[in-house]
Amino acid sequence: MLSWFMQTNVFTRVIVLGVLALTGLAFGQAQAAPNTKPAEYYFVLLSRPANAPQLSKEAGEKLQEEHMANIRKMVAEHKMLVAGPFMDDTVLRGIFVFQADSAAQVQDWANADPAVKAGRLAAEVHGPWLIDPGAIHSPSEPPGMETYTLVLMKNGDHWNPTAPEALDARKQHAAFVQQMTDQGNLAAAGLFPRSDPGELCGVEIFRVGAEQTAKLLQDDPSVKDGLLKTEIHPWATGKGVLASGQPLP
């Protein structure tokens, strides 16, 4: 048996290029749908479990088709707004962004994905993701793909949310995020509530490459003070869904 990555890497990339343009379309449709409460966005981190079952080439391709069909279904139902794969080969495989009423609802949706049900992917839900709703747009025409740098913001060595200086640190971080947005470096950014479990504090999506992103983050006061630490990954999504990124190589 070959690994999932070796069996379906090319196949997956081709399918993803076609489907991710549709995921962005969902946002434009969802905006028109009646909604009596402010939108809440939830971030789903998809990873490859260490004990993921091995599949034949045929079984892998069939499961991949089912996975992508489920994405199309979530888009058509105005639930999924953003999807995209990580472009480096790590245990992290991609992300979803949903509009929903609760984290529990999103977990149910994510768990219903065929690849998750089969044990090929694991879904970790965070949120609400406190981003500017205006950061997500309808996709461009013609559809295409762009690359970004997705940064997982995690608790640093000096992180203490109950310390008196924590509020000031959050204000400084917010000012840095605003500066990056104003300068055109940042497409979307937001923290998660303090009640969100785990060490992941928030997610930032930069419009520039990984090397430049790493340099910019050195000026983040919260990173310099050790309150936050960063995990940087190249990532891609449908063109126009976020403020423009870099062309897909």
N, C-alpha and C positions, 0 to 999 in steps of 0.2 A: 504494500500500500504506500502510495506517495502522500506527502503532507498536503493539507488543504491549500496552503500557499502555493506550493509547487504545481498542484493540479490545476488551479483555477485563477492564477494571478492575471494572466492575459485575458481570460474570459471575463473575470470580474471587472477589470478596468474598462472593457468595451461596454458592458452592460451599465456600469455606473455612469459613464459619460452620457448615456442616453437618458437615464432615469433622473439624475440630479437636476437637470433642467426642469423636470416636472415637479420636483419637490419645491422649487422656488415658486412655481405657479400657484401652489396651494396658498401662499400668503396673500396674493392678490385676491383669490377667491374667498379666503377666510375673512378678509377685511369687509367684504360685502355681506357676510352672514350676520344675522342678528346676534347681538351680544349685550347682555344686560349688566355685565360686570367688567371691570378692567381686565385686560388680557394678562394672563400669567404664563410665563414661559418656563419650560423645564428642560434641563440639559441631560442628555443620556450619553454616557461614555461606554462604548462597545469595546470589549477586550476579548482576547483569545485565551480560553482556559488552558491550564497546563495539562489537564486530563481530557482534552477534546478528543472525541472519537475519530479514528482514521476512516476515510471513505475512499471508495474507488473513484476513478475519474468520472464515470457516468453518474454515480450517486452524488458526487460533489456538485456537478453541473446542475442536476435536478434540484438539489437543495438551494443552490444559488438562484435559480429561476424562481423558486417559491419565495425566497427572501426578497427579491426585487419586486415580485408581484405584490407582496405584502406592503412594501414601501409605496407602490402606486396606489394601493387601496387606502393607506393612511393619508396620502395626499388628497385623494378624491373626497375623503370624508372630512377634509379641512382640519385634520389633527396635526399632521407633521408639516413643519414650515421649512426646516433646513436639514440637510443630510450631506455627509461627505466623508471620504476616506482619509486616513492619515497616509502620507506619502513615504514614510520611513517604515522599515520592517521591524516593528516591535510587537509586543503583545497587544498594544492598543491598535484597534482596527478602524475605528471611525466614530462618528457622533450622530445623534439625532437631536433636533430641537422641536419640542411639541408645544402647542398651546392647549392647556387643559385646566381642570378645576382643582387638581390635587396631585401630589407626588404618587399617591397610591394608584390613581387612575392611570398615570403614565407608566408605572411599573407593570400594571396589568397589560397595557398595550404593548410594551416592550417584550414582556414574557410570552406574548402570543406570536411573536416573530418566529417563523419556522427555523431559522438558524439558531435562535436562542433556545427554542424547545428541543432541538436536536443536540444541544450541548456544544455547538461549534462557536457560539458567541455567548458572552455574558453581558448583561445590561445593568449598569449602575446609574441610578437616577439621582439627580441633584436639583434642588430648587425650592421655591421659585428662583429663577435666574434673573437678577435685578438689572436688566438691561433697558436701554432706551428703546421703546417699541418702534421708533423711526429708523432703527439700525437695520431692520429686515425689510426687503423690498420685493416687488415683483421682478421676475427674471428679465434679462435682456433678450431681444430678438435680433438675429437668430440665436438659438440656445448654444451654449458652450460651457467651458470650464475655466476657472481661474484658481490660482494657488495663493495661499495665505500662510501665516505662521500662527499656529494656535498655541497659546501659553496656558498651562495649568498652574494656577496660583495656589500654593500650598502653605500650611503653617510652617513658619521658619523656626529656627532654634530659640529665638527670643519671643515667640508669639505667646501672648497671654491676654485673651480677650477681656478678662475682668480687671486688668491693671488700669489705673487712672489714665495712663498715657495712651491706651488703646484707641480711645475716641479720637484723639489728636492724630494718631497714626492713620486712621481711616480717612480723616479729612485730608491729610497730606497725600495719601494714595489717590483719593478722588481728584485732587487738583492735578496730579501727574497724569491721570487718565484723561482729564479734560484737555490738558496741554497736548497730549499725543493725538487726541481727536482733532483738535483745532489745527494742528500741523499736518493733518492728513495721513498720519502713520497708523491710526487705529480704526478698524471697521466696526467692532463691537466689543463691549466689555461690561462685566457685571460681577458682583459678589453674590454669594449665597447667604441666606439667613444664618445667624449664629447657631440656630437649632439644627442645621443640616449636619448629619453625622460625618465622621471621617476628617481627614486632614485637608481636603480640597476646599479652599476658601472662595474661589471664583475662577472665571475663565476670561481671557482676553484674546481677541483675534486681530492680529496685526496685518496690515496691507503690504508690508515689506518682507524681504527674505529673512531667514532664520539668523544669519550672521548680523544683519543690521538690527534686528529685533533684540538680540542679546546685548548689543551695545547700548541701545536705548534704555533697556531695563536696568542698566547699571546706574541710571539717574533717578530711579524710583526710590524715594526716601524709605519706603517700607522694606524694600529689598536691601538697600544699603545698611539699614539698621538691624537686619536679620529677623524682622517680624514676618516677612514673607519670603518664600523661596520659589523659584520658577522651574518648570519643566517644559521645554520648548520642542514643538513638533511641526514639521511641514504638513500642510493639510490643503484640501481642495474642496470646492463646492461649485454649484451652478453659477454661471456668469450673471451678474446683476442682482443676485440675492442679497449681497452685502455691497458696501462701497467697494469700488473696483480694487482687485488685487493684482497679482502678477500673471502674465500669460502662462498657460499650462505648457511645460516643455514638450 
